[in-house]
Amino acid sequence: MYRNDKVIRRYSEPFKLKILAELTTGKHTKSELCKLYSIAPTTVNEWIK
């Protein structure tokens, strides 16, 4: 999907849970995970809610 020439990405539930699990273990910071998986920090914030 495109919105204003930007790609809107859809993430699967298992992928979201994997990222959140890595975040809760404390091995990586949120910013490290976002860079590693090319995810916007605001996206991860929405998953946390």
ZIRAQUI-V884950 format. One record per residue. D_LAST is the distance of its C-alpha to the last C-alpha in Angstrom with 2 decimals. Layout:
# ZIRAQUI-V884950
d_last->D_LAST
d_last->D_LAST
This chain:
# ZIRAQUI-V884950
d_last->23.93
d_last->24.87
d_last->23.76
d_last->25.97
d_last->27.35
d_last->24.01
d_last->22.88
d_last->19.62
d_last->18.42
d_last->16.91
d_last->15.48
d_last->16.19
d_last->14.01
d_last->16.17
d_last->15.79
d_last->11.99
d_last->12.48
d_last->15.37
d_last->13.68
d_last->11.01
d_last->14.09
d_last->16.09
d_last->13.72
d_last->13.80
d_last->17.57
d_last->18.12
d_last->20.58
d_last->19.02
d_last->17.10
d_last->14.26
d_last->17.03
d_last->19.34
d_last->17.14
d_last->16.53
d_last->20.30
d_last->21.17
d_last->19.36
d_last->19.70
d_last->16.08
d_last->14.96
d_last->12.78
d_last->10.83
d_last->10.20
d_last->8.86
d_last->6.57
d_last->5.25
d_last->5.39
d_last->3.81
d_last->0.00
